[in-house]
Amino acid sequence: MTVRDIRLFGDPVLRTVAEPAGEPDERLEALVQDLLDTVRVPGRAGVAANQIGVATRAFAYNVDGQVGYLLDPELAEVRGEPTLFDEGCLSVPDLSFPIRRHPWARSTGRLLDGSTAEVVGEGVLAEALQHEQDHLDGRVYLQRLEPEVRREAMAAVRRSPWFLSRTP
């Protein structure tokens, strides 16, 4: 079991648009296993590959006992009026802020065996699907916050011990 360290806000890999996963091989199988091991840590709903330092289009999810992964995922459909979620992120530890997300989402992708896969969710799973897709597109949720909330969030990030310890 390999639980990988989570890259923190400010790490350039989090702003990198992830590359396609490519054909299944030992490297991709190991990445998927690391994602699944890392997302199984209690309190985690999702982990994108770039959050563990790998700019590959893959993520794992763990919501209400439903654990899985998608390679080359696409957010295929969202439904419902965006509503406020109090959202956090492993890459922005100990902070959460209100963000508008659709209450229903469907993501499509593939599995290691080459088969297509679909994940449909409401509530927290819908939020996680949207959140992880953003990571793969090089976005951290802070970028989606309303301007006033974003200013507050960035001030909180700059005051955070984990952020202060990263700066000279």
DRENLUMKOL-263112 format. One line per field, with one value per residue (C-alpha): residue in one letter; x, y, z. Coordinates in Angstrom, 3 decimals. Layout:
residuo A ...
c1 X ...
c2 Y ...
c3 Z ...
# end
This chain:
residuo M T V R D I R L F G D P V L R T V A E P A G E P D E R L E A L V Q D L L D T V R V P G R A G V A A N Q I G V A T R A F A Y N V D G Q V G Y L L D P E L A E V R G E P T L F D E G C L S V P D L S F P I R R H P W A R S T G R L L D G S T A E V V G E G V L A E A L Q H E Q D H L D G R V Y L Q R L E P E V R R E A M A A V R R S P W F L S R T P
c1 0.000 1.423 -0.269 1.363 2.051 -0.364 1.101 0.110 -1.244 1.638 3.189 3.406 2.070 -1.337 -1.517 -0.494 -3.085 -2.693 -1.687 -3.765 -3.196 -2.069 -2.143 -2.226 1.189 2.968 3.429 -0.284 -1.302 0.984 -0.459 -4.021 -3.085 -1.389 -4.459 -6.771 -4.519 -4.240 -7.973 -8.841 -7.339 -10.332 -11.879 -10.895 -13.465 -11.146 -7.543 -6.356 -3.047 -1.486 -2.203 0.341 2.770 1.848 0.430 -1.682 -5.438 -6.578 -8.386 -9.793 -12.887 -14.184 -17.673 -20.159 -18.313 -18.147 -14.450 -13.142 -11.081 -11.292 -8.608 -8.939 -12.162 -14.524 -17.249 -19.946 -22.991 -24.051 -27.597 -29.382 -28.937 -25.478 -25.745 -23.290 -21.124 -18.659 -15.715 -12.222 -9.219 -6.377 -4.006 -5.361 -5.444 -7.572 -9.529 -12.924 -14.950 -18.378 -18.351 -21.132 -21.288 -23.996 -25.800 -25.637 -22.772 -21.797 -18.205 -17.059 -13.646 -11.989 -10.505 -7.171 -8.721 -9.695 -13.409 -15.407 -16.738 -19.269 -19.642 -22.885 -23.361 -25.381 -24.295 -20.770 -19.973 -21.141 -19.004 -15.991 -16.355 -16.371 -13.531 -11.221 -11.914 -10.815 -7.532 -6.830 -7.477 -4.875 -7.339 -7.593 -11.053 -9.893 -9.898 -13.661 -14.613 -16.604 -14.188 -14.872 -14.638 -11.483 -9.787 -10.695 -9.478 -6.139 -5.554 -6.312 -3.919 -1.130 -1.688 -1.706 1.230 1.611 1.908 4.204 6.553 6.922 8.061 11.627
c2 0.000 3.381 6.456 9.302 12.783 15.463 18.434 21.745 24.921 26.763 23.622 24.154 20.645 21.757 24.403 21.946 20.601 16.836 14.749 11.813 8.608 6.616 2.870 0.702 -0.417 -1.049 2.686 3.417 0.415 1.645 5.162 3.855 1.754 4.750 6.918 4.300 3.832 7.594 8.282 5.557 7.603 8.566 11.926 11.959 12.147 12.377 12.609 13.672 12.404 15.858 16.160 13.380 14.947 13.100 15.219 12.398 12.491 10.146 10.468 8.280 8.880 7.605 8.772 6.910 3.621 3.969 3.777 3.822 5.619 6.982 7.371 10.212 11.359 13.873 15.685 14.562 16.152 18.300 19.004 21.306 24.893 25.402 25.515 26.497 23.717 24.259 22.812 21.950 20.465 18.223 20.623 23.515 21.801 22.876 25.467 25.377 27.975 28.224 27.407 26.877 23.391 21.511 19.054 16.212 15.148 12.361 11.615 9.175 7.653 4.292 1.631 -0.176 -3.041 -0.571 -0.676 2.510 3.573 6.052 7.544 9.309 11.145 13.607 15.828 15.102 12.697 15.257 17.870 15.521 14.709 18.416 19.183 16.423 17.347 20.895 19.542 17.670 20.890 22.702 24.478 24.554 25.275 28.632 29.911 29.296 31.240 34.459 37.436 38.538 34.977 34.403 37.423 36.032 32.570 33.802 35.785 32.623 30.599 33.152 32.911 29.101 27.369 24.924 27.821 29.892 26.935 26.733 30.324 31.567
c3 0.000 -1.031 0.333 -1.537 -0.181 -1.349 -3.198 -1.630 -3.175 -4.798 -6.282 -10.068 -10.838 -9.528 -12.257 -14.979 -17.386 -17.083 -20.090 -21.392 -19.424 -22.451 -22.828 -19.711 -18.558 -15.246 -14.664 -15.103 -12.988 -10.189 -10.475 -10.164 -7.141 -5.502 -6.178 -4.656 -1.615 -1.144 -1.456 1.069 3.912 6.104 5.297 1.633 -1.168 -4.162 -5.304 -8.739 -10.097 -10.165 -6.430 -5.931 -8.402 -11.598 -14.436 -15.876 -16.467 -13.705 -10.407 -7.655 -5.535 -2.202 -1.272 0.920 0.482 -3.303 -4.239 -7.779 -10.393 -13.913 -16.545 -19.038 -17.358 -18.866 -17.010 -19.430 -17.840 -14.916 -13.788 -11.461 -10.469 -8.973 -5.192 -2.491 -1.096 1.737 -0.149 0.932 -0.822 0.260 -1.495 0.599 4.009 6.950 4.962 3.295 1.464 -0.168 -3.861 -6.363 -7.848 -9.711 -7.414 -9.985 -12.247 -14.608 -15.534 -18.172 -18.696 -18.904 -16.679 -16.862 -18.819 -21.557 -20.826 -20.629 -17.263 -15.987 -12.519 -11.644 -8.402 -6.423 -3.571 -2.350 -5.197 -7.784 -6.068 -6.046 -9.758 -10.619 -8.187 -9.483 -13.108 -12.261 -10.855 -14.088 -15.995 -13.857 -11.549 -7.782 -6.398 -5.018 -8.611 -8.863 -5.744 -5.940 -5.920 -2.327 -1.021 -3.053 -1.446 1.986 0.964 -0.333 2.866 4.882 2.711 3.259 7.054 7.069 8.780 5.878 3.418 5.623 6.017 2.224 1.719 2.367
# end
